[in-house]
Amino acid sequence: MLSDALLLIALGFIGLLFWQGRRQAELARVHAQRYCQQHQLQFLDIAWQGGKFSKAGRHFGWLSRYQFAFSSDREHRYEGEITMLNLRLQQVDTPVYRLPED
């Protein structure tokens, strides 16, 4: 009886973590697309690179890194990185990229 309750609690916790991870991934995509739009870049794709429990300032939670690809001139592909802590954007890093010729 108690083992069944613990199993249900564990399954519920795993489900919650999965759901939270999906929300974080969706928000990372939104931030990458917004960054590209603000800097007149073409957003290509995004992929999760890894995560860990971490503390940033006074916030504690799941820190994930996402790699996103973009193009500035439709010929070259560049890869930037987005860091998210829980559902908060922490940082966006991009390499130096070529500006399109007019």
C-alpha positions as a Markdown table, in Angstrom:
| # | Residue | x | y | z |
|---|---|---|---|---|
| 1 | Met | 0.0 | 0.0 | 0.0 |
| 2 | Leu | 2.7 | 2.5 | 1.0 |
| 3 | Ser | 4.9 | 1.3 | -1.8 |
| 4 | Asp | 2.1 | 2.0 | -4.3 |
| 5 | Ala | 1.7 | 5.5 | -3.0 |
| 6 | Leu | 5.5 | 6.2 | -3.2 |
| 7 | Leu | 5.5 | 4.8 | -6.8 |
| 8 | Leu | 2.6 | 7.1 | -7.8 |
| 9 | Ile | 4.4 | 10.1 | -6.2 |
| 10 | Ala | 7.6 | 9.2 | -8.0 |
| 11 | Leu | 5.8 | 8.9 | -11.3 |
| 12 | Gly | 4.1 | 12.2 | -10.7 |
| 13 | Phe | 7.4 | 13.9 | -10.0 |
| 14 | Ile | 9.0 | 12.4 | -13.2 |
| 15 | Gly | 6.0 | 13.6 | -15.2 |
| 16 | Leu | 6.3 | 17.1 | -13.7 |
| 17 | Leu | 10.0 | 17.2 | -14.5 |
| 18 | Phe | 9.3 | 16.2 | -18.1 |
| 19 | Trp | 6.5 | 18.8 | -18.5 |
| 20 | Gln | 8.8 | 21.5 | -17.0 |
| 21 | Gly | 11.6 | 20.5 | -19.4 |
| 22 | Arg | 9.2 | 20.8 | -22.4 |
| 23 | Arg | 8.1 | 24.3 | -21.2 |
| 24 | Gln | 11.7 | 25.3 | -20.9 |
| 25 | Ala | 12.5 | 24.1 | -24.4 |
| 26 | Glu | 9.6 | 25.9 | -25.9 |
| 27 | Leu | 10.6 | 29.2 | -24.2 |
| 28 | Ala | 14.2 | 28.7 | -25.3 |
| 29 | Arg | 13.0 | 28.5 | -28.9 |
| 30 | Val | 10.9 | 31.6 | -28.4 |
| 31 | His | 13.9 | 33.5 | -27.1 |
| 32 | Ala | 16.1 | 32.3 | -30.0 |
| 33 | Gln | 13.6 | 33.3 | -32.6 |
| 34 | Arg | 13.1 | 36.7 | -30.9 |
| 35 | Tyr | 16.8 | 37.3 | -30.8 |
| 36 | Cys | 17.2 | 36.5 | -34.5 |
| 37 | Gln | 14.3 | 38.7 | -35.4 |
| 38 | Gln | 15.7 | 41.6 | -33.4 |
| 39 | His | 19.1 | 41.3 | -35.0 |
| 40 | Gln | 17.7 | 40.6 | -38.5 |
| 41 | Leu | 19.0 | 37.0 | -38.6 |
| 42 | Gln | 17.3 | 33.9 | -40.0 |
| 43 | Phe | 16.6 | 31.4 | -37.3 |
| 44 | Leu | 17.4 | 27.8 | -38.4 |
| 45 | Asp | 17.0 | 25.4 | -35.5 |
| 46 | Ile | 17.6 | 24.7 | -31.8 |
| 47 | Ala | 18.8 | 21.7 | -29.8 |
| 48 | Trp | 19.2 | 21.0 | -26.1 |
| 49 | Gln | 22.9 | 20.5 | -25.2 |
| 50 | Gly | 22.6 | 19.5 | -21.5 |
| 51 | Gly | 21.4 | 20.5 | -18.1 |
| 52 | Lys | 22.2 | 20.4 | -14.4 |
| 53 | Phe | 20.9 | 21.6 | -11.1 |
| 54 | Ser | 22.5 | 25.0 | -10.4 |
| 55 | Lys | 22.2 | 28.3 | -8.5 |
| 56 | Ala | 22.5 | 31.6 | -10.2 |
| 57 | Gly | 22.4 | 34.5 | -7.7 |
| 58 | Arg | 19.6 | 33.8 | -5.3 |
| 59 | His | 17.7 | 31.5 | -7.8 |
| 60 | Phe | 18.1 | 27.7 | -7.7 |
| 61 | Gly | 16.9 | 25.3 | -10.3 |
| 62 | Trp | 17.5 | 23.4 | -13.6 |
| 63 | Leu | 20.1 | 25.2 | -15.8 |
| 64 | Ser | 19.9 | 24.1 | -19.4 |
| 65 | Arg | 22.0 | 25.0 | -22.4 |
| 66 | Tyr | 20.5 | 25.1 | -25.9 |
| 67 | Gln | 22.5 | 25.5 | -29.1 |
| 68 | Phe | 20.6 | 27.5 | -31.8 |
| 69 | Ala | 21.6 | 27.9 | -35.4 |
| 70 | Phe | 21.1 | 31.1 | -37.5 |
| 71 | Ser | 22.2 | 32.7 | -40.7 |
| 72 | Ser | 23.0 | 36.3 | -41.4 |
| 73 | Asp | 23.3 | 36.2 | -45.2 |
| 74 | Arg | 21.6 | 32.9 | -46.2 |
| 75 | Glu | 24.9 | 31.4 | -47.1 |
| 76 | His | 26.7 | 30.9 | -43.8 |
| 77 | Arg | 25.5 | 28.9 | -40.7 |
| 78 | Tyr | 26.4 | 30.1 | -37.2 |
| 79 | Glu | 25.7 | 28.6 | -33.9 |
| 80 | Gly | 24.9 | 30.5 | -30.7 |
| 81 | Glu | 24.0 | 29.4 | -27.2 |
| 82 | Ile | 21.1 | 30.1 | -24.9 |
| 83 | Thr | 21.3 | 29.4 | -21.2 |
| 84 | Met | 18.0 | 29.1 | -19.2 |
| 85 | Leu | 17.5 | 28.7 | -15.5 |
| 86 | Asn | 14.1 | 27.1 | -15.0 |
| 87 | Leu | 11.9 | 29.3 | -17.2 |
| 88 | Arg | 14.2 | 32.4 | -17.1 |
| 89 | Leu | 16.5 | 33.4 | -19.8 |
| 90 | Gln | 20.0 | 33.8 | -18.4 |
| 91 | Gln | 22.2 | 34.5 | -21.4 |
| 92 | Val | 22.5 | 34.5 | -25.2 |
| 93 | Asp | 25.9 | 34.1 | -26.7 |
| 94 | Thr | 26.6 | 34.3 | -30.4 |
| 95 | Pro | 29.9 | 34.2 | -32.4 |
| 96 | Val | 31.0 | 37.0 | -34.6 |
| 97 | Tyr | 29.0 | 36.7 | -37.8 |
| 98 | Arg | 29.1 | 38.2 | -41.3 |
| 99 | Leu | 26.8 | 41.0 | -42.0 |
| 100 | Pro | 24.8 | 40.8 | -45.3 |
| 101 | Glu | 26.0 | 42.9 | -48.1 |
| 102 | Asp | 23.5 | 45.3 | -49.5 |
